[in-house]
Amino acid sequence: MFGRPRPAFPGQPRSMMAASSQAMPPSFGAPQQPTPPFGGPTQFGGPQPGGHPPFATQSAPVAQQLPFMGPPRANAPAFGPPLWQNQGAGSGAMQPPMGMPGIPGMQPNTLGPPGTPTMPYSPHAGTQVSTPSKIDPTQIPRPMPEASVIIYETRQGGQATVPPAASSEFIVKDTGNCSPRLMRCTVNQIPCTGDLLTTSAMPLALMVQPFALPHPSEEPIQLVDFGEMGPIRCSRCKAYINPFMKFIDQGRHFICNLCGFRNDTPRDYMCNLGPDGRRRDADDRPELCRGTVEFVATKEFLVRDPMPAVYFFLIDVSMNAIQTGATAAACSAIAQAISDLPEGPRTMVGIATFDSAIHFYSLKRAQQQPLMLIVPDVQDVYTPLQTDLILPVSECQENLEQLLESIPSMFENNRVADSAFGAAMKAGFLAIKSTGGKLLVFQSVLPSLGVGSLSAREAEGRANVTTGDKEAHKLLQPVDNTLKTMALEFAEYQVSVDVFLTTQSYVDIASISVVPQTTGGRVYYYYPFSALSDPAKLFNDLRWNISRPQGFEAVMRVRCSQGLQVQDYFGNFCKRVPTDIDLPAIDSDKTVMVTFKHDDKLQENEECGFQCALLYTTVYGQRRIRVINLSLPCTSLLSNLFRYADLETQFACFLKQAANGIPTSPLPRIRDEATNTCINILQSYRKHCASVTSSGQLILPEALKLLPLYTLALVKSLGLRTDGRLDERSYWMSLVSSISVVLAVPLVFPRLIPIHDLTSRADDDSLIPSPLMLNSENVQEDGVYLLENGEDGLIYVGNMVNPATLEQIFGVSSLAALPVQLVLEQFDNELSRKVNEVVNEIRRQRCSYLRLRLCRRGEPSGDFFRSFLIEDKAPGVFSYVEFLVHVHRQIQSKMT
């Protein structure tokens, strides 16, 4: 499809068909009933836009369940060949994702105890919560449902419009600014001075998610080909042509919107201006009327030929991995996922296994069976052959499948307990170093041998926590620089690493996660690994990893208007120079946070521009430049900063900053910093913007009224709790480093959904019931509840549940018969069908195959479940009402 002749004159748009990251993952299962979706400003959770990852779901008994391959092949995986092209919203092929009902809660003007007169809402007064002595728990700020899908135009009448909440359901019409899914700012008006920003106590940052999934009804990003001359750029700051560059002198020159430089317009690109001062062809050229475009990269952007799509699998076959079933689960997942690799002659694969040595396999078709080549030296690693270790999938698929089937039995009597994880990664790297590519590593035990070996620090960690050691956080730092140095070399040769940890013990994620984080990959964590319930998740995680929209060998730079400068980047990447970040791989789930500081004043009535440029190679080997533009008004009014604040983006920023501090600061300090950030923002609003002077009221800016609730959730989150295992905290940190805005809030403020009474709901209700408030009053002992945070699903079964309900959902008639390891099956009854529908819909929205576990009262699992009921009081931590009182008192004491 990309072999079609190019248009004759430069700059002509053509729609980016399937190779665009707009290609949607196939919808799963039967079409849903169209129900009124929810979404809106202060709702949490929310659908992952277009969130239909091709997840196979658990709907059969285990024996039949694993081989299930999800949707039929006709719906090729995301980023697949061109048959996606015609599936618009109306084709019936894909339904837009269901919105997520928010939480029924308060209206802005009904805060304070019943009968207390409260001011009618005004943008300056903010939301009021009445005096500390009598806060009414039913009237405090909580997320609210929005009843409809929003059509969002990014600019209207020459002005930027305020984006809908990240968690709401919306369809973007790109009219000059980019889709907020791709890039959003913590404030939607930019402060003119650094002093104004400091006074507000708010952060100035962008969350950039360059491959974010679009809503199925949105138009694809346009591809623009300027031919030999390449995309038009500012000759001073190198910004790319965009809708905010102003053409002057009958179009002969243009002024850069970022640095103000006056450029000559190339002769081939000249066009007369209309009476409105715009070029007459502006609306026909995507680069002059769209916030996001993609340019075909010319030779100057190529250091070498674009790399092929290379996938190298590394499987732990040490004794523990074999005995727990982890090796078999990895082999089965890879065998099923091969068909989801990008189609075409440029897709290459290779495979190796490892214990105390590394075993390569030559997969040439000519051989009757794959040839094993052993590398025993795990200190100074090498690869045995320069050829045949990676081959085009089309040439070796049969041999590879046969090998994957036989690996578990080949090693079934393996008594080698050691694992040379670092050496295996190094060997895999050497095998694909000449091209670059993805290393997918399946690891089950603490790496104990060879380069990058680790030791058990967890016992040390337990002793430290109990003795109250001030240095406990150092166990959350990598043990040394060995793996970091290795990762930097991987990144230099465009090799990205994903690690699948299928383990039942401590593996030192703090040290291991450095490799994925530096190379644009991620850690997947299955603890304690269960051969019964985890293989389905392992397969779905691997499948989504290779089939989601993604690019290779990428470089990203964010530019901004004069007056601001980029301060820092946060995320999973490698940084060699201050201005750019290198991403051996980048995909639809990854977000990069970019922080800014003032170096001069911005002009009040001007706009401030931001431009993210991502140079990358598609999975089909085309070099592209994705350019994402956002232009926002500047303001010198503090009240505007608060009125146009973006709560979820700011919260994602606080979450990432907290995770970033965990390895270097004691936890109590990080919790205090999070709380103080919240207090300082609210105090600034109270002092400078609130028109009500009664000190008896806690006054919250309307846009940030849920900030105390989310801050409390962060303080109580897995990452910042004093209890908990080291690996669990390290995994949480690695997850947060690249988390998107839409998943940041639910990670710490999960959804609580009753599932015992799904059959009593009307069929025209939304698929997922309205979430309940996170407090124990909503958890009855005769009910069954699902609590999900985008990663895990905890199913709480009360002690007095009707046996008939147990029989329908779990297929057992008594609490005693409930399994320890849950595999959610679908039984032949309506309640079971609806429970499975809800779980599958959440998996679709979150682009994640929830890991389910059962929780019971009186067991550790029940206490774990209750620790997520954010509004309740917990040992040493406030309840929500108490936290509001605490925040109010702190503000009062600062005011006096």
Protein Blocks (a to p, Z undefined) as FASTA:
>chain_A
ZZpccdfbghiacdddfkpmkbccddehjdddddddeddjkbghjiaehiaccbdddfbd
fklmmmpgbjafklgcehiafklmmmcfknomaccdddddddddddfklgcjehiacddd
dfklopadddfklccfklgccddddfbdcdddfbgghiacddddfkbccddddehiacfk
loccfbfcdcfbfklmmmnopacdddddfkbccdfkbccdddddehjnopaddfklopac
dfkbcceehhlaccdfklopacdddfklgccddfkopafklmmmmklmpfbdcddddfkl
pmbdcddddddddddfbfklmmnommmmmmmmmmmmmmmpccdjkbccdddddfkbccdd
dfbfklmbdcddddfblkbgcdfbfghkaccfklmmmmmmmmmmmmmmmmmmpcbfbdcf
klmmmmmmmmmmmnopadddddfbdcfehjhiacdfklmmmmmmmnopaklmmmmpcfbl
mlmmmmmmmmmnopacddddddfbdehlmlmmmmmmmnopacdddddddfklmmmmmmmm
mmmmmmmccdehiaddddddehiacfbdcdddddfbfkbccdfbacfkbccddddddfbd
cdfklccddddddddddfkopacdddddddddddfbfklmmmmpcfklmmmmmmmmmmmm
mmmpcfklmmmmmmmmmmmmmmmmmmmmpmbfbfkbccddfklmmmmmmmmmmmmmmklp
mgdcfklmmmmmmmmmmccfklmmmmmmccdddfklmmmpcfkbcfbdcdddddfklmcf
kbccdddehjaccddddfkbcfklmmmmnopabfklpcfbdcdddddbfklmmmmmmmmm
mmmmnopacddddddehiaklmmmmmmmmkbccehiacfklmmmmmmmmmmmmmZZ
